[in-house]
Amino acid sequence: MDLLAVENLRKTFKEQVAVADISFQIKQGSCFGLLGPNGAGKTTTIEMMEGILPPSSGQVLYRGKAPGKDFRQNIGIQFQSTSLPDRLNCLELLELFGSFYPKNRPIKELIELCDLAEFLNREPKRLSGGQKQRLLLALALINDPELVFLDEPTTGLDPQARRNFWNLVQKILGEGKTVVLTTHYMDEAELLCDHLVIIDHGKIIEQGSPKHLLNQHFPERMIRLPLSQREALQALQLPLLQAGDRIELASSNLEQDFARLIQQGVSLEDVQVHSANLEDLFIKLTGHQLRA
Ligand SMILES: Nc1ncnc2c1ncn2[C@@H]1O[C@H](COP(=O)(O)OP(=O)(O)OP(=O)(O)O)[C@@H](O)[C@H]1O
């Protein structure tokens, strides 16, 4: 059975339709990603899934039923740092959050998991962006939830801090937890998520695993070679494209095409192979860049 099912979920703010009748399912133990540009409806959707925002219509089911008290006990939400109380240090915050739940994960374990030891006595406002996100994740895990919601957890972090955070999410997934994440970073979605729902203007425009979506929309890869190889390539009578100082040819079978190139005497010394990524997919689906 699916852990969570979203059925015809809709949210309107006055005249504006923020989320337009979307449906999808989330499997236990998976990392589910909601991907879309600014204003696509990600936060509105995740807040309805968390039970924070009432839908205008449609429903969310937890283990096949309307979410009740057991749902609230079994989920963790990564809050924004602005919603933390003032003047408490990280350790005190962990203790305070722990007191809200009957079941707690030992604080010592969370300190180790989220690497909090070096700043436990500091207030959150004096933490770096990456440290703050690790603290917020530890707070979301205090009740040892089976389902964790992360809303754009790495926005604004530097590349190293983002990588550290991804490692942490992978550790949590390794423990068997289910993660629901919104992001507008394609590399994050591609690395972490088993299943993606891509939304734009409140509607689902595609869903599936990153690999499946890319294979479906981009069955070919581009082989790029220096212009100096043009003559040898022309003998192959394949459709060639010139892109800057390189020649490109589309390949749906790399092994076979490389064998042909070698046979033809084409030098592979400076070859590049480009596989489409989610950014390419998003542009193909919507005609615009994800961050636009
Ligand atoms: N409380 C609200 N009142 C009115 N309009 C709202 C409200 N919350 C969201 N919206 C609108 O609904 C649409 C979807 O917003 P939402 O915050 O869900 O998008 P998002 O994908 O999370 O964007 P971002 O990546 O910028 O956070 C936007 O057009 C937004 O302006």
The ligand as a Tripos MOL2 file, in Angstrom:
@<TRIPOS>MOLECULE
LIG
   31    33     1     0     0
SMALL
NO_CHARGES

@<TRIPOS>ATOM
      1 N1         -1.5510   32.5800    1.0710 N.pl3     1 LIG1
      2 C1         -1.6030   32.8680   -0.2410 C.ar      1 LIG1
      3 N2         -2.4510   33.8120   -0.7110 N.ar      1 LIG1
      4 C2         -2.5170   34.0690   -2.0360 C.ar      1 LIG1
      5 N3         -1.7790   33.4730   -2.9820 N.ar      1 LIG1
      6 C3         -0.9210   32.5300   -2.5790 C.ar      1 LIG1
      7 C4         -0.7720   32.1760   -1.1860 C.ar      1 LIG1
      8 N4          0.1640   31.1970   -1.0910 N.ar      1 LIG1
      9 C5          0.6010   30.9670   -2.3540 C.ar      1 LIG1
     10 N5         -0.0440   31.7460   -3.2380 N.ar      1 LIG1
     11 C6          0.1450   31.7550   -4.6950 C.3       1 LIG1
     12 O1         -0.0040   30.4430   -5.1710 O.3       1 LIG1
     13 C7          0.9610   30.1460   -6.1810 C.3       1 LIG1
     14 C8          1.8030   28.9470   -5.7660 C.3       1 LIG1
     15 O2          2.6450   29.3370   -4.6720 O.3       1 LIG1
     16 P1          3.6550   28.3440   -3.9330 P.3       1 LIG1
     17 O3          4.2790   29.1130   -2.8230 O.co2     1 LIG1
     18 O4          2.9340   27.0960   -3.6000 O.co2     1 LIG1
     19 O5          4.7130   28.0570   -5.0820 O.3       1 LIG1
     20 P2          6.1440   27.3760   -4.9650 P.3       1 LIG1
     21 O6          6.2340   26.4260   -6.1020 O.co2     1 LIG1
     22 O7          6.3470   26.8430   -3.6080 O.co2     1 LIG1
     23 O8          7.1170   28.5960   -5.2320 O.3       1 LIG1
     24 P3          8.5700   28.9350   -4.5650 P.3       1 LIG1
     25 O9          9.5470   28.0230   -5.2200 O.co2     1 LIG1
     26 O10         8.7610   30.3560   -4.9820 O.co2     1 LIG1
     27 O11         8.4450   28.7650   -3.0880 O.co2     1 LIG1
     28 C9          1.7870   31.4100   -6.3750 C.3       1 LIG1
     29 O12         1.2640   32.1180   -7.4780 O.3       1 LIG1
     30 C10         1.5670   32.1740   -5.0800 C.3       1 LIG1
     31 O13         1.6420   33.5660   -5.3030 O.3       1 LIG1
@<TRIPOS>BOND
     1     1     2 1
     2     2     3 ar
     3     2     7 ar
     4     3     4 ar
     5     4     5 ar
     6     5     6 ar
     7     6     7 ar
     8     6    10 ar
     9     7     8 ar
    10     8     9 ar
    11     9    10 ar
    12    10    11 1
    13    11    12 1
    14    11    30 1
    15    12    13 1
    16    13    14 1
    17    13    28 1
    18    14    15 1
    19    15    16 1
    20    16    17 2
    21    16    18 1
    22    16    19 1
    23    19    20 1
    24    20    21 2
    25    20    22 1
    26    20    23 1
    27    23    24 1
    28    24    25 2
    29    24    26 1
    30    24    27 1
    31    28    29 1
    32    28    30 1
    33    30    31 1
@<TRIPOS>SUBSTRUCTURE
     1 LIG1         1 GROUP 0 **** ****
